[in-house]
Amino acid sequence: MVDRPNSPSFRDVAVNFHPYTNARKHEDKGAMVIREGKGIHVYDDAGKEYIEGLAGLWSVAVGFGEDRLIEAARAQMAKLPYYHSFAHKSHEPSIELSERLLAMAPGKMSKVFYTSSGSEANDTAIKLVWYYNNALGRPEKKKIIGRIKGYHGITIASGSLTGLPYNHKDFDLPIKNILHTACPHHWRFGWEGESEEEFASRLAGELEQMILSEGPETVAAFIGEPVMGAGGVITPPKSYWQKIQTVCRKYDVLIIADEVINGFGRTGQLWGSTTYGIEPDMVVCSKQLTSSYMPLAALLFSDKIYQAVADNTAKIGTFGHGYTASGHPVATAVALENLKIIEERDLVGNAARMGERLQTGLRRFADHPLVGEVRGIGLIGCIELVADKAGKHPFDPVGAVGTYCYERCQEHGLIIRNLGDQMAFCPPMIIDETGIDKLLERFGRALDETESWAGSQHLAAE
């Protein structure tokens, strides 16, 4: 440890166990302690300024330090700081937010159920699918299909939906009734000479074969992010979602749209489902719902599902599921104000306009020796670093080059995220042209330094 014994970084190592962190490495490296944020910037405890190029964790739509959200929380705290939603209880912020969400939702949603995180919301979606099919007298129709590289959270159930190895390894996941079909990454998994539409047709065919092999009477739902986030910002190939939906409808398989990262404007439209023509039976949203100023997530579902579930609650006597903080009044009040800001300031339009500038700027790195692919849409993007451009071969070990690039970005005042050797970008939706240009310039410097370092390390292809 280089920090003094009474520093926040030193104290953190002594007491905190961090998510998505190598604990032994953290003991040596210590914590970057973020002390404050304003707009698109955050500041560490030494006062250094960073562009927050991942909006926290894909989530701070309106930027840091937004006075209206602070006041919304304060006012609701003063009026009703907490109340539950069990046993017929409610409060105005959750009612108004549900009305607003249903009015703006993709597809035809009927009801809203609140949780504190996307993981809990996806966990609830699984339970609701199972409950729904039991209510319909279909006890065998329980299997849910996710995708390799999909990300849906980290509870036992939602972590099973996630299709990333490190979320399963040594956690004894996935659980029963969770399956994974192919990842829709054309650049990485398309066959030589295979067009995007041909690739999409092949993946839809593989999904259909999985359903037939398992038995359509046992397959209940398909879940997917419109644009995959933590799996590497993977945009779907042309016609993919149309073909996937056709298969699902053929076999009465519910479609769950995980909009936790995509929702509220990230793709340049209000929903990723809108961007890609998805008509879901369930929608999960979180993150940008409150700009992560308060923990809140929502599961929206159709009237078809509601009617069957409601009948079953009458039969049983209750719906035996819920959380202490479901529909928390402070969180829902903040969400309402956050959605008003997104609408009033046309942040969805700004995401489209600045997204075009970001995507154009990122694609200027396509000819760089380390860059295999540049992908993204709106204000979400990714640059994948490879050892061999022509062969698309990753570095060995995977992640070393990405970590070095990530650290060089931080040295130059830019926080992004490396997903292995995939460099992810997702700045706050308030970002302007100057912010985009500075982000790109800082990344470019870090990328060039990474090239020099990788050459000096003689890193080879995997």
C-alpha positions in Angstrom: 0.0 0.0 0.0 1.4 3.4 -1.0 -1.3 5.4 0.8 -0.8 6.5 4.4 -2.4 4.3 7.1 -5.2 6.8 7.9 -6.1 7.5 4.2 -9.6 6.6 2.9 -8.0 4.2 0.5 -6.2 2.4 3.3 -9.3 2.3 5.4 -11.3 0.9 2.6 -9.0 -2.0 2.1 -9.3 -2.8 5.8 -13.1 -3.0 5.9 -14.8 -3.2 2.5 -15.2 -6.3 0.3 -15.8 -5.0 -3.3 -18.0 -6.4 -6.1 -16.3 -7.4 -9.4 -12.9 -7.0 -7.8 -9.9 -9.3 -7.2 -9.7 -9.0 -3.5 -5.9 -9.8 -3.2 -5.1 -7.3 -5.9 -7.3 -4.7 -4.1 -5.2 -5.2 -1.0 -2.1 -4.1 -2.9 -3.7 -1.5 -5.2 -6.2 0.2 -2.8 -9.3 2.1 -3.8 -9.8 5.1 -6.0 -12.0 7.1 -3.6 -14.5 9.4 -5.5 -15.4 12.4 -3.4 -17.8 14.3 -5.5 -19.4 14.7 -8.9 -20.7 17.5 -11.1 -22.2 17.1 -14.6 -20.2 14.6 -16.6 -17.3 14.8 -14.1 -16.3 13.1 -10.9 -13.4 14.0 -8.6 -11.3 11.8 -6.4 -10.1 12.6 -2.9 -7.0 14.3 -4.3 -9.2 16.6 -6.3 -8.4 15.1 -9.7 -11.1 15.5 -12.3 -12.3 12.7 -14.5 -14.9 12.4 -17.3 -17.2 9.7 -16.2 -17.3 7.9 -19.5 -19.5 5.0 -18.2 -22.1 7.2 -16.4 -21.2 5.4 -13.2 -22.4 2.0 -14.2 -24.3 2.8 -17.4 -26.8 4.8 -15.3 -26.3 8.5 -14.5 -28.4 10.0 -17.3 -28.8 13.5 -16.0 -25.2 13.8 -14.7 -23.9 14.2 -11.2 -25.0 16.9 -8.7 -28.5 17.6 -10.3 -30.2 20.0 -7.8 -33.7 19.0 -8.9 -33.1 15.3 -7.9 -31.6 16.4 -4.6 -34.6 18.6 -3.9 -37.0 15.9 -4.9 -35.4 13.5 -2.4 -35.3 16.1 0.3 -39.0 17.1 -0.2 -40.2 13.5 -0.1 -38.0 12.7 2.9 -39.7 15.5 4.7 -43.2 14.5 3.7 -43.1 10.6 3.8 -39.6 9.2 4.1 -40.7 5.6 3.8 -43.8 3.5 3.5 -44.3 -0.1 2.2 -46.7 -1.4 -0.5 -47.8 -4.6 1.3 -51.5 -5.4 2.0 -53.2 -2.7 -0.1 -50.9 0.2 1.1 -49.6 2.8 -1.4 -48.5 6.4 -1.8 -48.7 9.0 -4.5 -45.1 8.9 -5.9 -45.3 5.2 -6.8 -48.8 5.6 -8.3 -47.8 8.6 -10.4 -44.6 6.9 -11.5 -46.4 3.7 -12.5 -48.9 5.7 -14.6 -46.0 7.5 -16.3 -44.1 4.2 -17.0 -47.1 2.5 -18.4 -47.8 5.4 -20.7 -44.3 5.4 -22.1 -43.5 1.7 -22.1 -42.8 -0.4 -25.2 -45.5 -3.0 -26.0 -48.7 -3.1 -24.1 -47.9 -3.2 -20.4 -50.6 -3.3 -17.7 -49.0 -3.3 -14.3 -45.8 -2.3 -12.6 -43.9 -4.1 -9.8 -41.0 -2.3 -8.0 -37.7 -3.6 -6.7 -34.5 -1.9 -5.7 -32.2 -3.3 -8.4 -32.3 -4.8 -11.9 -31.1 -8.1 -10.4 -34.1 -8.2 -8.1 -36.4 -7.2 -11.0 -35.2 -10.0 -13.2 -35.4 -12.4 -10.3 -39.0 -11.3 -9.9 -39.6 -11.8 -13.6 -38.5 -15.5 -13.3 -40.7 -16.1 -10.3 -43.6 -14.3 -12.1 -43.2 -16.5 -15.2 -43.2 -19.6 -13.1 -46.2 -18.4 -11.1 -48.1 -17.5 -14.3 -47.6 -20.9 -15.8 -48.7 -22.6 -12.6 -51.8 -20.4 -12.6 -52.6 -21.6 -16.1 -52.1 -25.2 -15.2 -48.9 -25.6 -17.1 -46.4 -26.8 -14.4 -43.9 -28.1 -16.9 -43.6 -24.8 -18.8 -40.8 -23.3 -16.7 -37.6 -23.1 -18.7 -36.3 -19.6 -19.5 -33.7 -19.0 -22.3 -31.1 -16.3 -22.0 -28.0 -15.8 -24.2 -24.3 -16.4 -23.9 -22.8 -13.1 -22.9 -26.1 -11.7 -21.8 -26.2 -9.9 -18.5 -29.3 -9.9 -16.3 -28.0 -9.5 -12.7 -26.3 -11.4 -9.9 -28.9 -13.0 -7.6 -29.1 -16.8 -7.7 -31.8 -16.7 -10.3 -30.9 -13.6 -12.3 -27.2 -14.6 -12.1 -28.3 -17.8 -13.7 -29.9 -15.9 -16.6 -26.6 -14.0 -17.1 -24.5 -15.8 -19.6 -21.0 -14.9 -18.5 -18.6 -17.5 -17.0 -17.3 -15.4 -14.1 -20.8 -14.9 -12.9 -21.3 -18.7 -12.7 -17.9 -20.0 -11.7 -17.8 -21.4 -8.1 -21.3 -20.0 -7.4 -22.9 -23.3 -8.5 -24.9 -21.5 -11.2 -26.9 -21.7 -13.4 -29.8 -23.2 -11.5 -32.3 -25.6 -13.1 -34.6 -24.4 -15.9 -32.3 -21.7 -17.1 -30.8 -22.2 -20.6 -28.5 -20.2 -22.9 -28.6 -19.8 -26.6 -26.1 -18.2 -29.0 -24.7 -14.7 -28.6 -25.7 -12.4 -31.6 -22.3 -11.0 -32.2 -21.9 -11.2 -36.0 -18.3 -9.9 -36.1 -17.1 -12.5 -33.6 -19.4 -15.5 -34.3 -20.6 -15.1 -37.9 -19.3 -17.6 -40.4 -17.0 -16.5 -43.2 -19.1 -14.8 -45.9 -22.3 -15.0 -43.8 -24.3 -11.8 -43.9 -25.9 -10.3 -40.8 -29.4 -11.5 -41.9 -28.1 -15.0 -42.6 -26.4 -15.0 -39.2 -29.7 -13.8 -37.6 -31.6 -16.6 -39.4 -29.1 -19.2 -38.2 -29.4 -18.0 -34.6 -33.2 -18.0 -34.8 -33.0 -21.5 -36.2 -30.8 -22.6 -33.3 -33.3 -21.1 -30.8 -36.1 -23.0 -32.5 -34.1 -26.2 -32.3 -33.4 -25.6 -28.6 -37.1 -25.1 -28.0 -38.0 -28.3 -29.9 -35.3 -30.3 -28.3 -36.4 -29.2 -24.8 -40.1 -29.5 -25.7 -42.2 -26.4 -26.4 -44.4 -27.4 -23.5 -41.5 -26.8 -21.1 -40.1 -23.5 -22.5 -41.7 -20.5 -20.9 -39.7 -17.3 -21.8 -36.9 -15.8 -23.7 -34.9 -12.9 -22.1 -32.6 -10.5 -23.9 -31.1 -7.0 -23.7 -31.9 -5.1 -26.9 -28.2 -4.1 -27.0 -26.1 -6.4 -24.8 -24.3 -4.3 -22.2 -21.8 -6.0 -19.9 -21.2 -8.7 -22.4 -19.5 -6.2 -24.6 -22.0 -3.7 -26.0 -23.1 -6.1 -28.7 -25.6 -4.6 -31.1 -27.9 -7.2 -32.8 -27.5 -8.1 -36.4 -30.1 -7.0 -39.0 -33.5 -8.6 -38.6 -32.3 -10.6 -35.5 -35.1 -9.5 -33.1 -37.8 -9.9 -35.7 -36.7 -13.5 -36.3 -36.3 -14.3 -32.6 -39.8 -12.9 -31.9 -41.3 -15.0 -34.7 -39.9 -18.2 -33.1 -41.0 -17.2 -29.6 -44.6 -16.4 -30.7 -44.8 -19.7 -32.6 -44.2 -21.7 -29.4 -46.0 -19.4 -26.9 -42.7 -18.3 -25.3 -42.9 -15.0 -23.5 -40.5 -12.2 -24.4 -38.7 -10.3 -21.6 -36.9 -7.2 -22.7 -34.1 -6.3 -20.2 -34.0 -2.5 -20.6 -31.9 -1.9 -17.5 -29.0 -0.4 -19.5 -30.9 0.5 -22.8 -34.0 2.2 -21.3 -34.8 5.9 -21.1 -32.8 7.1 -24.2 -29.5 5.3 -24.2 -29.8 4.1 -27.8 -31.0 7.5 -29.0 -34.7 6.4 -28.7 -36.7 6.0 -25.5 -36.3 2.3 -25.4 -34.0 -0.3 -27.0 -37.2 -2.2 -27.8 -38.3 0.7 -29.9 -35.0 0.9 -31.6 -35.1 -2.7 -32.6 -38.9 -3.3 -33.0 -39.3 -5.6 -30.0 -42.8 -6.1 -28.6 -42.2 -7.6 -25.2 -44.5 -9.3 -22.7 -42.4 -8.0 -19.8 -40.0 -5.0 -19.5 -37.3 -4.6 -16.8 -35.9 -1.2 -16.2 -33.6 0.4 -13.7 -30.4 2.5 -13.7 -31.4 5.6 -15.7 -34.8 5.4 -14.2 -33.5 7.5 -11.3 -30.0 8.2 -12.8 -29.0 5.9 -9.9 -29.5 8.7 -7.4 -31.7 6.2 -5.6 -31.9 2.4 -5.9 -35.0 1.6 -7.9 -36.0 -0.9 -10.6 -39.4 -1.8 -12.2 -40.9 -4.9 -13.8 -43.7 -4.0 -16.2 -45.9 -6.8 -17.6 -48.8 -7.3 -19.9 -52.5 -7.7 -19.0 -52.5 -11.3 -20.2 -49.9 -12.1 -17.5 -51.7 -9.9 -14.9 -55.1 -11.6 -15.3 -53.7 -15.1 -14.8 -51.6 -14.0 -11.9 -54.4 -12.0 -10.3 -56.8 -15.0 -10.5 -54.2 -17.1 -8.8 -53.7 -14.6 -5.9 -57.4 -14.9 -5.3 -57.2 -18.7 -5.3 -54.2 -18.7 -2.9 -55.2 -15.7 -0.9 -52.2 -13.5 -1.6 -49.2 -12.9 -3.9 -46.4 -14.2 -1.7 -43.5 -12.0 -3.0 -42.3 -8.5 -2.3 -39.6 -6.4 -0.8 -39.4 -4.0 2.1 -38.5 -1.2 -0.3 -40.8 -2.1 -3.1 -41.9 1.3 -4.6 -40.0 3.3 -2.0 -41.5 6.8 -1.9 -38.2 8.7 -2.0 -36.9 6.5 -4.9 -40.1 6.8 -6.9 -40.2 10.6 -6.3 -36.7 10.9 -7.5 -37.5 8.8 -10.6 -40.5 11.0 -11.4 -38.3 14.1 -11.4 -35.5 12.4 -13.3 -38.0 11.4 -16.1 -39.2 15.0 -16.2 -35.7 16.3 -16.7 -35.0 13.7 -19.4 -38.2 14.9 -21.2 -37.8 18.7 -20.6 -34.2 18.8 -21.7 -34.7 16.4 -24.6 -32.0 14.1 -23.4 -33.2 11.3 -25.6 -32.7 13.6 -28.6 -29.3 14.7 -27.2 -28.3 11.0 -26.9 -29.2 10.6 -30.6 -27.2 13.7 -31.6 -24.2 13.2 -29.4 -24.4 9.5 -30.0 -23.8 10.2 -33.7 -20.7 12.2 -32.7 -19.5 9.5 -30.3 -20.0 6.7 -32.8 -18.3 8.6 -35.6 -15.4 9.4 -33.3 -15.0 5.9 -32.0 -15.0 4.6 -35.6 -12.0 6.7 -36.3 -10.0 4.3 -34.2 -11.0 1.3 -36.4 -7.6 1.4 -38.3 -5.6 1.5 -35.1 -3.3 -1.6 -34.9 -4.9 -2.8 -31.6 -8.6 -2.3 -32.7 -10.5 -5.3 -33.9 -14.0 -3.9 -34.0 -15.8 -0.7 -33.1 -19.5 -1.1 -32.3 -22.4 0.7 -30.6 -25.4 2.9 -31.1 -26.5 6.2 -29.5 -24.5 6.9 -26.4 -23.3 3.4 -25.8 -20.2 2.0 -27.6 -17.3 -0.4 -27.4 -13.9 -0.8 -28.9 -12.6 -4.4 -28.9 -8.8 -4.8 -28.7 -7.2 -7.7 -30.4 -3.7 -9.1 -31.0 -4.4 -9.9 -34.6 -6.7 -7.7 -36.6 -7.0 -10.0 -39.6 -7.7 -13.1 -37.7 -9.7 -11.4 -34.9 -7.5 -13.3 -32.4 -7.7 -12.0 -28.8 -4.7 -11.4 -26.6 -3.3 -14.0 -24.3 -4.0 -13.6 -21.4 -7.4 -11.9 -22.1 -7.9 -8.8 -20.1 -4.3 -7.7 -19.5 -4.2 -5.2 -22.4 -7.7 -4.0 -21.6 -6.8 -3.4 -18.0 -3.7 -1.4 -19.0 -5.7 0.7 -21.4 -8.3 1.3 -18.7 -5.6 2.4 -16.3 -4.0 4.8 -18.9 -7.5 6.3 -19.5 -7.8 7.0 -15.8 -4.3 8.6 -15.8 -5.6 10.9 -18.5 -8.8 11.8 -16.7 -11.2 9.4 -18.3 -13.1 6.6 -16.5 -14.5 3.9 -18.8 -14.8 0.1 -18.2 -12.8 -2.7 -19.7 -14.8 -5.9 -20.2 -11.8 -8.1 -20.7 -10.2 -6.4 -23.7 -13.4 -4.7 -24.7 -13.4 -1.0 -23.9 -16.9 0.2 -23.0 -18.3 3.8 -23.3 -21.6 5.1 -21.9 -21.3 8.8 -20.9 -24.1 10.7 -19.1 -26.8 11.7 -21.6 -26.2 15.4 -20.8 -22.8 15.3 -22.5 -22.2 17.9 -25.2 -19.8 18.1 -28.2 -16.9 19.4 -26.1 -17.3 16.5 -23.7 -17.5 14.0 -26.5 -14.3 15.4 -28.1 -12.4 15.4 -24.8 -13.5 11.9 -24.1 -12.2 10.7 -27.5 -9.0 12.6 -27.2 -8.2 11.2 -23.8 -9.0 7.7 -25.0 -6.8 8.1 -28.1 -3.8 9.0 -25.9 -4.4 6.0 -23.7 -4.8 3.7 -26.7 -1.5 4.8 -28.3 0.3 4.2 -25.0 -1.3 0.8 -24.7 0.0 -0.1 -28.1 3.5 0.8 -27.1 3.2 -1.1 -23.8 1.7 -4.2 -25.5 4.6 -4.2 -28.0 7.1 -4.0 -25.2 5.5 -7.0 -23.4 5.5 -9.1 -26.6 2.0 -10.2 -25.9 0.8 -12.9 -28.4 -2.6 -13.9 -29.7 -4.6 -16.4 -27.7 
